[in-house]
């Protein structure tokens, strides 16, 4: 018998359907109800290798149980290792992975819809075909969405009889709150290798669990807010995401955390960096005493938590928005400096196979990055090829020759959603020194502000487990549990990796001593601090001196929540560099559509400077000095 795989092509439909914000999607009574029931069905399917299309095996593609997923019989023994974190494949690999989940949801939803009575069946079938994965836009609202905060929900079920109306069942376990494991034997075998003992015992996934293993969505909310930037509601990620989408034109710099020489600047903070932050602080409770590590914090088991799909859908959305704005940007090859199993190339290029995904059932058409990030022609985002899109990407602008019009439309939407800032820290462009002003054809009627950024380069495998670097403008305090809530906390950078014993990609990166990049945009936090001492963001010399005294950082080990000492950092030469950079950012003032279809200018950077004086006094903790190579 010839072995076949599951073809991933996107949900079959006459036209692309929208992936919607979870808050809007949950208000659609037909689609939301079918989505929940489809997920319940998917989660109820077996946890063995005979159920590769059930939730357990689909989630397991992202890590544990580290077995081949629908691979050929002659596939490499380590073919179950599909990790692409920290590589050029990070964004492109996750697009077909989301399509796999989306196709399975729609298949289950159609099965359910066909069980409704004759009077209602057509309506539910149409709703099922239009379902796409919802996204959690943590860049505008980082609180856990209301529809997934609670363990129970209501669903509408088919009723027997040709004209029987659907019936509502209340208090049903919410499949978006957690995934409930079916067998302890399988969990003990597959989860023990992750190294978090509680996860072997827990019968469902957890978010920010306390010492008793009880999930706390309100702690997720608190951990994703930065007190100096946004102490109450909304999101601390809005402004930096605006800069990421509009300023970074390189696929490599935009997409992943792998260090590239000469990268400090707004392009030092990648989309993968924000992806890592959401994973870590959605999973693990860093506030309460004796609290535990949740599933989203561990690469190998993160996809079992249903919030994973909402999070990664938003990552894909931001990637698609970036593709629309920077439609001429090609995929960028990235030397791996090692051989990733089961791949054999030393360079990740546009034709590297995105295993284990295929477009056909006979293994003839493997997914590659060229199908996601096209390198040969200016085509814009490829989401339309797979029958979905996002609210910011209208279908009627997806045709050939409309790339510039699409880019203009999407850029206006980005201005409306994420920026630019409107407070008094912005200054009219005429006040910019003439020598700094770009040609008037680039920026007209704009505003400017000096932006401040912490950038870093660290050896990703400095220690065996994951670690978090917390940054403060002022003293952090001695208790790590208070760091996230400190009035001086301004942001963090964290690794998101698996053990080198179980992940071939991680083993290769560890052997190559991979460098990891990241950073924190401190502009808004710094502005708020400086207002109290009579300084502005343009007082560079004074700010550099102030940062030398007040910029602090601490490194926390994720597994035991203890601080990494200066000795542990410095025993590995050049293991950590932390620097500060500033630049003037010219913002266009208009956020609204321009009459006549005129292209709306993106913000522009001028007058960049690295402030060595802010960090050189802290060389014993990794501060960057003027003579240090970076």
C-alpha positions as CSV (number, residue, x, y, z in Angstrom):
1,X,0.0,0.0,0.0
2,X,1.4,3.4,-1.0
3,X,1.8,5.8,1.9
4,X,0.1,9.2,1.5
5,X,0.3,12.4,3.4
6,X,-2.2,15.1,4.1
7,X,-2.2,17.9,1.4
8,X,-2.0,21.4,2.8
9,X,-3.4,23.9,0.3
10,X,-5.7,26.1,2.3
11,X,-9.4,25.7,2.8
12,X,-11.2,25.1,-0.5
13,X,-13.5,28.1,-1.2
14,X,-14.5,30.3,-4.1
15,X,-12.6,33.3,-2.7
16,X,-10.3,34.1,0.3
17,X,-12.2,34.4,3.6
18,X,-11.0,36.7,6.5
19,X,-9.2,35.6,9.6
20,X,-10.8,37.9,12.1
21,X,-9.9,39.4,15.5
22,X,-11.0,36.9,18.2
23,X,-13.1,39.6,19.8
24,X,-15.1,40.1,16.6
25,X,-15.1,36.4,15.7
26,X,-16.6,35.5,19.0
27,X,-19.6,37.7,18.3
28,X,-20.5,35.7,15.2
29,X,-23.0,33.2,16.6
30,X,-22.8,30.7,13.8
31,X,-19.1,30.6,13.0
32,X,-18.0,30.9,16.7
33,X,-20.3,28.1,17.7
34,X,-19.1,25.8,14.9
35,X,-15.5,26.7,15.6
36,X,-15.8,25.7,19.3
37,X,-17.6,22.4,18.4
38,X,-15.0,21.6,15.7
39,X,-12.2,22.2,18.2
40,X,-14.0,19.9,20.7
41,X,-14.2,17.2,18.1
42,X,-10.6,17.7,17.1
43,X,-9.4,17.5,20.7
44,X,-11.4,14.4,21.3
45,X,-9.5,12.4,18.7
46,X,-6.8,9.9,19.7
47,X,-3.4,10.7,21.1
48,X,-1.7,7.8,19.3
49,X,0.2,7.7,16.0
50,X,-2.9,6.2,14.3
51,X,-4.6,9.6,14.6
52,X,-2.2,12.0,12.9
53,X,-4.9,14.5,12.1
54,X,-6.2,14.7,15.7
55,X,-5.3,17.6,18.0
56,X,-2.6,15.8,19.9
57,X,-0.6,14.9,16.8
58,X,-1.2,18.2,15.0
59,X,0.0,20.1,18.1
60,X,2.9,17.7,18.4
61,X,4.3,18.7,15.0
62,X,5.6,21.8,16.9
63,X,7.7,19.6,19.3
64,X,6.9,16.7,21.5
65,X,6.4,13.7,21.0
66,X,9.3,14.3,18.4
67,X,8.2,11.6,16.1
68,X,7.7,11.8,12.3
69,X,4.4,13.3,11.2
70,X,3.0,11.6,8.1
71,X,6.5,11.3,6.6
72,X,7.6,8.8,4.0
73,X,8.5,5.4,5.3
74,X,12.1,6.0,4.4
75,X,12.3,9.4,6.3
76,X,15.2,10.1,8.5
77,X,15.0,8.7,12.0
78,X,15.0,12.2,13.4
79,X,12.3,13.5,11.0
80,X,10.1,14.4,13.9
81,X,12.3,17.4,14.7
82,X,10.8,20.3,12.8
83,X,12.0,23.3,14.9
84,X,12.8,26.4,12.9
85,X,13.1,29.0,15.7
86,X,15.9,31.5,15.3
87,X,16.2,30.8,11.6
88,X,15.1,32.3,8.3
89,X,12.4,29.6,8.1
90,X,10.7,30.7,11.3
91,X,7.9,32.8,9.6
92,X,7.6,30.7,6.5
93,X,7.3,27.3,8.3
94,X,4.5,28.5,10.5
95,X,2.3,29.6,7.6
96,X,1.6,26.0,6.3
97,X,1.4,24.8,9.9
98,X,-1.5,27.2,10.6
99,X,-3.1,26.1,7.3
100,X,-3.0,22.5,8.6
101,X,-4.9,23.5,11.7
102,X,-7.3,25.6,9.8
103,X,-8.1,22.9,7.3
104,X,-8.8,20.4,10.1
105,X,-11.1,22.9,11.9
106,X,-13.2,23.5,8.8
107,X,-13.4,19.8,8.0
108,X,-14.8,19.1,11.5
109,X,-17.1,22.2,11.3
110,X,-18.6,20.9,8.0
111,X,-19.2,17.5,9.6
112,X,-21.1,19.2,12.5
113,X,-23.0,21.5,10.1
114,X,-24.3,18.6,8.1
115,X,-26.0,17.2,11.3
116,X,-28.3,20.2,11.6
117,X,-31.9,19.8,10.5
118,X,-32.9,20.5,6.9
119,X,-34.2,23.9,7.7
120,X,-30.8,25.1,9.2
121,X,-28.2,22.9,7.4
122,X,-27.4,25.1,4.4
123,X,-26.9,28.1,6.7
124,X,-24.5,26.2,9.0
125,X,-22.6,24.7,6.1
126,X,-22.0,28.1,4.6
127,X,-20.8,29.4,8.0
128,X,-18.5,26.4,8.3
129,X,-16.9,27.0,4.9
130,X,-16.2,30.6,5.9
131,X,-14.4,29.8,9.1
132,X,-10.8,30.8,9.4
133,X,-8.5,30.9,12.5
134,X,-9.1,34.0,14.6
135,X,-6.1,36.0,15.9
136,X,-5.3,37.7,19.2
137,X,-4.0,41.1,18.4
138,X,-1.8,41.6,21.5
139,X,-0.3,44.7,19.8
140,X,-3.5,46.6,20.4
141,X,-4.9,44.7,23.5
142,X,-2.6,42.3,25.3
143,X,-5.2,41.1,27.8
144,X,-6.3,37.5,27.3
145,X,-9.5,37.7,25.2
146,X,-12.7,37.4,27.2
147,X,-14.0,34.4,25.1
148,X,-11.1,32.2,26.2
149,X,-10.6,33.3,29.8
150,X,-13.2,30.9,31.3
151,X,-13.3,27.2,31.7
152,X,-16.9,26.9,30.5
153,X,-18.9,28.2,27.6
154,X,-22.2,27.7,25.8
155,X,-22.6,26.0,22.4
156,X,-25.5,25.4,20.1
157,X,-26.1,21.8,19.0
158,X,-28.1,20.2,16.2
159,X,-31.5,18.7,17.2
160,X,-33.2,15.6,15.7
161,X,-36.0,16.3,13.2
162,X,-36.3,17.9,9.8
163,X,-37.3,21.3,11.1
164,X,-36.1,21.1,14.6
165,X,-34.3,24.3,15.8
166,X,-30.8,24.1,17.3
167,X,-30.6,23.7,21.1
168,X,-28.2,25.5,23.4
169,X,-26.2,23.6,26.0
170,X,-24.7,25.7,28.8
171,X,-21.6,25.1,30.9
172,X,-19.7,23.1,28.3
173,X,-15.9,22.8,28.8
174,X,-14.4,25.6,26.8
175,X,-11.9,24.1,24.3
176,X,-10.1,27.4,24.0
177,X,-9.4,27.6,27.7
178,X,-7.3,24.5,27.8
179,X,-6.6,21.2,26.1
180,X,-7.5,18.2,28.3
181,X,-5.2,15.2,27.8
182,X,-6.9,11.9,27.3
183,X,-4.3,9.4,28.6
184,X,-1.8,9.7,31.4
185,X,0.5,7.0,29.9
186,X,1.1,9.0,26.7
187,X,1.5,12.3,28.6
188,X,4.1,10.7,31.0
189,X,6.1,9.3,28.1
190,X,6.0,12.4,25.8
191,X,6.2,15.2,28.3
192,X,8.8,13.9,30.7
193,X,11.5,14.8,28.1
194,X,10.5,18.5,28.4
195,X,11.9,18.6,31.9
196,X,9.0,20.3,33.6
197,X,7.8,17.7,36.1
198,X,4.4,19.3,36.7
199,X,3.4,19.0,33.1
200,X,3.6,15.2,33.3
201,X,1.0,15.2,36.1
202,X,-1.3,18.0,34.9
203,X,-4.4,16.7,33.0
204,X,-4.8,19.9,31.0
205,X,-2.7,22.8,29.7
206,X,-2.0,25.8,32.0
207,X,-1.5,29.5,31.7
208,X,0.4,31.2,34.4
209,X,-0.4,28.5,37.0
210,X,0.1,29.1,40.7
211,X,1.7,26.5,43.0
212,X,-1.5,24.4,42.9
213,X,-1.6,24.3,39.1
214,X,-4.5,26.7,38.7
215,X,-4.4,28.9,35.6
216,X,-4.5,32.7,36.1
217,X,-5.4,34.8,32.9
218,X,-5.3,37.9,35.0
219,X,-1.6,37.3,35.7
220,X,-1.0,37.0,32.0
221,X,-2.6,40.4,31.6
222,X,-0.4,41.9,34.3
223,X,2.8,40.3,32.9
224,X,2.3,41.6,29.4
225,X,1.8,45.2,30.6
226,X,4.9,47.4,31.2
227,X,4.2,49.8,34.1
228,X,6.4,52.6,32.8
229,X,4.7,52.5,29.4
230,X,1.2,51.2,29.9
231,X,0.1,50.4,33.5
232,X,-3.6,49.7,32.8
233,X,-5.3,48.6,29.6
234,X,-4.4,48.4,25.9
235,X,-0.9,47.2,24.9
236,X,2.7,48.0,25.6
237,X,3.6,46.6,22.1
238,X,1.7,49.1,20.0
239,X,4.5,51.6,19.3
240,X,7.3,49.1,18.8
241,X,5.1,47.1,16.4
242,X,4.4,50.2,14.4
243,X,8.1,50.8,14.0
244,X,8.8,47.2,13.1
245,X,6.2,47.1,10.4
246,X,7.1,50.4,8.8
247,X,10.9,50.8,9.3
248,X,12.3,47.3,8.7
249,X,12.6,46.4,5.0
250,X,14.8,43.3,5.2
251,X,13.1,39.9,5.6
252,X,16.0,38.5,7.7
253,X,16.0,41.5,10.1
254,X,12.2,41.5,10.3
255,X,11.7,37.8,10.8
256,X,14.0,36.2,13.3
257,X,16.3,36.6,16.3
258,X,19.5,35.3,14.6
259,X,22.2,38.0,15.0
260,X,23.4,39.8,11.9
261,X,26.5,41.9,12.1
262,X,25.7,45.6,12.0
263,X,22.1,45.2,13.0
264,X,21.7,47.5,16.0
265,X,18.8,49.9,15.4
266,X,15.1,49.5,14.9
267,X,15.8,46.4,12.9
268,X,17.5,44.7,15.8
269,X,14.1,43.8,17.3
270,X,12.4,41.2,15.1
271,X,8.9,39.8,15.0
272,X,10.3,36.6,16.5
273,X,11.4,38.7,19.6
274,X,7.8,39.8,20.3
275,X,6.6,36.2,19.6
276,X,9.0,35.0,22.3
277,X,7.8,37.5,24.8
278,X,4.1,36.5,24.4
279,X,4.9,32.8,24.7
280,X,6.9,33.2,27.9
281,X,4.7,35.6,29.8
282,X,1.5,33.8,28.7
283,X,2.9,30.5,30.0
284,X,4.8,31.1,33.2
285,X,3.7,32.9,36.3
286,X,6.7,35.1,37.4
287,X,4.8,37.1,40.0
288,X,3.5,34.7,42.7
289,X,5.6,32.7,45.1
290,X,6.2,29.0,44.2
291,X,4.3,29.5,41.0
292,X,4.8,27.1,38.0
293,X,5.8,27.1,34.4
294,X,2.9,26.9,31.9
295,X,2.8,25.2,28.6
296,X,3.2,28.3,26.3
297,X,6.7,28.9,27.8
298,X,8.1,25.6,26.5
299,X,8.6,25.2,22.8
300,X,8.0,21.5,22.7
301,X,4.5,21.6,24.3
302,X,3.4,25.2,23.6
303,X,1.1,24.2,20.7
304,X,-1.1,22.1,23.0
305,X,-2.4,25.3,24.6
306,X,-5.2,26.5,22.3
307,X,-4.1,30.1,22.7
308,X,-1.0,29.1,20.7
309,X,-3.1,29.2,17.5
310,X,-4.5,32.7,18.2
311,X,-1.0,34.0,19.0
312,X,0.6,32.5,15.9
313,X,-2.3,33.6,13.7
314,X,-1.4,37.2,14.8
315,X,2.3,36.6,14.1
316,X,1.3,35.5,10.6
317,X,-1.0,38.5,10.3
318,X,1.8,40.9,11.1
319,X,4.0,39.1,8.7
320,X,1.4,39.4,6.0
321,X,1.0,43.1,6.7
322,X,4.8,43.5,6.5
323,X,4.7,41.6,3.1
324,X,2.1,44.0,1.8
325,X,4.1,47.1,2.7
326,X,7.5,45.8,1.7
327,X,6.2,43.9,-1.3
328,X,9.6,43.9,-3.2
329,X,11.5,42.4,-0.3
330,X,12.8,38.9,-1.2
331,X,13.4,35.9,1.0
332,X,17.0,36.2,2.4
333,X,19.2,33.1,2.6
334,X,20.7,32.5,6.0
335,X,23.8,30.4,6.6
336,X,23.0,28.1,9.5
337,X,26.7,27.3,10.3
338,X,25.5,23.8,11.1
339,X,23.4,21.0,9.7
340,X,19.9,20.9,11.0
341,X,18.4,17.4,11.2
342,X,16.4,16.2,9.4
343,X,17.5,18.9,6.8
344,X,20.8,18.6,5.1
345,X,21.6,22.1,3.9
346,X,24.1,24.4,5.6
347,X,22.1,27.4,4.2
348,X,18.4,28.0,4.6
349,X,17.2,29.3,1.2
350,X,13.9,29.8,-0.5
351,X,13.8,26.2,-1.7
352,X,14.6,24.6,1.6
353,X,11.8,22.1,2.3
354,X,9.5,23.1,5.1
355,X,9.0,19.6,6.5
356,X,6.7,17.8,7.1
357,X,4.4,19.8,4.9
358,X,3.3,19.0,1.4
359,X,0.8,20.4,-1.1
360,X,-0.1,17.0,-2.5
361,X,-0.7,13.6,-0.9
362,X,2.0,11.8,-2.9
363,X,5.0,13.8,-1.5
364,X,5.7,15.3,-4.9
365,X,5.2,19.0,-4.0
366,X,6.9,19.9,-0.7
367,X,6.3,23.3,0.9
368,X,9.2,25.7,0.6
369,X,9.7,29.3,1.6
370,X,9.4,30.4,-2.0
371,X,5.7,29.6,-1.7
372,X,5.4,32.0,1.2
373,X,7.9,34.7,0.7
374,X,8.3,35.0,-3.1
375,X,11.7,36.1,-4.2
376,X,11.4,36.4,-8.0
377,X,8.5,38.8,-8.5
378,X,6.9,41.7,-6.6
379,X,3.7,39.9,-5.6
380,X,2.9,41.2,-2.1
381,X,1.5,38.9,0.6
382,X,0.8,35.3,-0.4
383,X,-2.1,34.7,1.9
384,X,-4.6,35.1,-0.9
385,X,-3.0,32.0,-2.6
386,X,-4.3,29.9,0.3
387,X,-7.8,31.3,0.5
388,X,-7.5,33.5,3.5
389,X,-6.7,37.1,4.2
390,X,-6.8,39.6,7.1
391,X,-9.0,42.7,7.6
392,X,-6.1,45.0,6.7
393,X,-5.6,43.2,3.4
394,X,-8.6,43.7,1.1
395,X,-9.2,41.0,-1.5
396,X,-10.0,43.6,-4.2
397,X,-6.4,44.9,-4.0
398,X,-4.8,41.5,-4.3
399,X,-4.6,41.3,-8.1
400,X,-1.5,41.8,-10.4
401,X,-0.2,45.3,-10.6
402,X,-1.9,46.5,-7.5
403,X,1.0,46.1,-5.1
404,X,1.6,49.8,-4.6
405,X,-2.0,50.5,-4.1
406,X,-2.2,47.6,-1.5
407,X,0.9,48.9,0.2
408,X,-0.6,52.4,0.5
409,X,-3.9,51.0,1.9
410,X,-2.1,48.8,4.4
411,X,0.2,51.5,5.6
412,X,-2.7,53.7,6.3
413,X,-4.3,50.9,8.4
414,X,-1.0,50.5,10.3
415,X,-1.0,54.2,11.1
416,X,-4.6,53.9,12.4
417,X,-4.0,50.8,14.4
418,X,-0.5,51.2,15.9
419,X,0.7,54.8,15.6
420,X,2.3,57.1,15.3
421,X,2.4,58.6,18.8
422,X,0.3,61.8,19.3
423,X,1.5,63.1,22.6
424,X,3.5,66.2,23.3
425,X,6.8,64.3,22.8
426,X,6.3,64.9,19.1
427,X,7.6,68.1,17.5
428,X,6.7,69.8,14.2
429,X,9.2,69.1,11.5
430,X,10.0,72.7,10.8
431,X,11.9,72.7,14.1
432,X,14.2,70.0,12.9
433,X,17.6,71.5,12.1
434,X,17.8,72.0,8.3
435,X,20.8,69.8,8.0
436,X,18.7,66.9,9.3
437,X,15.7,67.4,7.2
438,X,15.2,64.9,4.3
439,X,14.0,66.2,0.9
440,X,10.5,67.6,1.0
441,X,9.3,65.0,-1.5
442,X,9.9,62.3,1.2
443,X,8.3,63.9,4.3
444,X,5.7,66.7,4.1
445,X,3.8,68.2,7.1
446,X,5.4,65.6,9.4
447,X,6.4,65.4,13.0
448,X,9.6,64.1,14.5
449,X,10.9,62.6,17.7
450,X,14.2,61.2,18.9
451,X,13.7,57.5,19.6
452,X,15.7,55.5,22.1
453,X,16.5,51.8,21.9
454,X,18.3,49.2,24.0
455,X,19.9,46.6,21.7
456,X,21.7,43.4,22.7
457,X,23.6,40.5,21.4
458,X,23.8,37.4,23.6
459,X,25.0,33.8,23.2
460,X,21.7,32.0,23.0
461,X,23.1,28.9,24.7
462,X,24.9,30.8,27.4
463,X,23.1,28.4,29.8
464,X,21.3,25.1,29.1
465,X,17.8,26.5,29.7
466,X,15.9,29.6,28.7
467,X,16.6,32.9,30.3
468,X,15.0,36.4,30.4
469,X,16.9,39.7,30.5
470,X,14.8,42.4,32.3
471,X,15.6,46.1,31.8
472,X,14.9,48.9,34.3
473,X,15.3,52.7,34.4
474,X,16.1,52.8,38.1
475,X,16.7,50.1,40.7
476,X,14.9,46.8,40.1
477,X,14.8,45.5,43.6
478,X,16.1,42.2,45.0
479,X,13.0,40.1,44.6
480,X,12.7,38.7,41.0
481,X,9.0,38.2,41.5
482,X,8.7,42.0,41.6
483,X,10.7,42.8,38.5
484,X,7.8,42.6,36.1
485,X,5.7,44.8,38.3
486,X,8.4,47.3,39.2
487,X,7.7,50.9,38.4
488,X,11.1,51.0,36.8
489,X,10.6,48.0,34.5
490,X,10.8,49.0,30.8
491,X,10.8,45.7,28.9
492,X,12.5,42.3,28.5
493,X,14.2,40.0,26.1
494,X,14.0,36.2,26.4
495,X,15.2,33.1,24.6
496,X,12.7,30.5,23.5
497,X,14.5,27.3,22.8
498,X,14.3,23.6,23.6
499,X,16.9,21.3,25.1
500,X,19.8,20.4,22.8
501,X,19.2,16.8,23.8
502,X,15.8,16.6,22.1
503,X,15.8,19.3,19.4
504,X,18.2,18.9,16.4
505,X,17.9,22.6,15.4
506,X,18.7,23.6,19.0
507,X,21.6,21.2,19.2
508,X,23.0,22.6,16.0
509,X,22.6,26.2,17.2
510,X,24.2,25.3,20.5
511,X,27.2,23.6,18.8
512,X,27.6,26.7,16.6
513,X,27.3,29.0,19.7
514,X,24.6,30.9,17.9
515,X,24.2,34.6,18.6
516,X,20.8,35.9,19.5
517,X,19.6,39.5,19.0
518,X,16.9,41.5,20.6
519,X,16.1,44.8,22.2
520,X,13.7,47.1,24.0
521,X,12.2,50.3,22.7
522,X,12.4,52.6,25.7
523,X,11.3,55.9,24.1
524,X,7.9,56.2,25.8
525,X,9.2,55.0,29.2
526,X,12.2,57.3,29.0
527,X,10.0,60.3,28.0
528,X,7.9,59.7,31.1
529,X,11.0,59.4,33.4
530,X,12.7,62.5,31.9
531,X,9.6,64.7,32.4
532,X,10.2,64.5,36.1
533,X,13.7,65.9,35.9
534,X,13.3,68.6,33.2
535,X,14.9,66.8,30.3
536,X,13.6,66.1,26.8
537,X,14.3,63.2,24.4
538,X,16.7,65.4,22.4
539,X,19.0,66.1,25.4
540,X,21.4,63.4,24.2
541,X,24.5,64.1,26.4
542,X,22.4,64.5,29.5
543,X,20.4,61.3,28.8
544,X,23.5,59.3,28.2
545,X,24.9,60.4,31.5
546,X,21.5,59.7,33.2
547,X,21.3,56.2,31.6
548,X,24.8,55.4,32.8
549,X,23.5,55.8,36.3
550,X,20.0,54.5,36.0
551,X,19.9,51.8,33.2
552,X,19.9,48.4,34.9
553,X,19.4,44.9,33.8
554,X,19.0,41.5,35.4
555,X,19.0,38.0,34.0
556,X,16.6,35.4,35.3
557,X,16.8,31.7,34.7
558,X,13.4,30.5,33.5
559,X,13.5,27.0,35.1
560,X,14.2,27.9,38.7
561,X,13.6,31.7,38.6
562,X,17.0,32.6,40.1
563,X,19.2,35.4,38.9
564,X,22.2,34.7,36.6
565,X,25.2,36.2,38.3
566,X,27.8,38.5,36.7
567,X,30.4,35.7,37.1
568,X,28.2,33.3,35.1
569,X,27.9,35.8,32.3
570,X,31.5,36.8,32.1
571,X,33.0,33.3,32.3
572,X,32.1,33.0,28.6
573,X,34.0,35.8,26.8
574,X,31.9,38.1,24.6
575,X,28.8,36.3,25.8
576,X,26.7,39.5,26.1
577,X,26.7,43.0,24.7
578,X,24.1,45.5,25.6
579,X,24.1,48.9,24.0
580,X,21.9,52.0,23.6
581,X,21.1,53.7,20.4
582,X,19.0,56.8,19.4
583,X,17.8,58.2,16.1
584,X,15.4,60.9,14.9
585,X,12.2,59.4,13.5
586,X,10.2,61.5,11.1
587,X,6.5,60.6,11.3
588,X,3.9,61.5,8.6
589,X,1.1,63.3,10.4
590,X,-1.8,62.0,8.3
591,X,-3.3,58.7,9.4
592,X,-6.3,58.9,7.1
593,X,-6.7,58.0,3.4
594,X,-5.3,60.6,1.1
595,X,-7.5,61.9,-1.7
596,X,-6.6,60.7,-5.2
597,X,-4.9,57.6,-4.0
598,X,-1.6,59.4,-3.1
599,X,0.9,57.0,-1.5
600,X,1.2,57.7,2.2
601,X,4.8,58.1,3.3
602,X,6.3,55.8,5.8
603,X,8.3,57.2,8.7
604,X,12.0,57.8,8.0
605,X,15.1,57.5,10.2
606,X,17.9,60.1,10.3
607,X,20.8,61.0,12.7
608,X,21.5,57.6,14.2
609,X,23.9,57.4,17.1
610,X,25.2,54.7,19.5
611,X,25.6,56.0,23.0
612,X,28.5,54.0,24.4
613,X,28.7,56.2,27.5
614,X,25.3,54.8,28.7
615,X,26.6,51.2,28.9
616,X,30.4,51.2,29.1
617,X,30.4,51.8,32.9
618,X,28.6,48.4,33.1
619,X,31.1,46.3,31.1
620,X,31.3,43.8,34.0
621,X,27.6,42.9,33.2
622,X,27.8,43.0,29.5
623,X,27.6,46.8,28.8
624,X,28.9,47.7,25.3
625,X,32.1,49.8,25.2
626,X,33.4,51.9,22.3
627,X,36.1,49.4,21.5
628,X,33.9,46.3,21.6
629,X,33.2,44.4,18.4
630,X,29.5,43.9,17.7
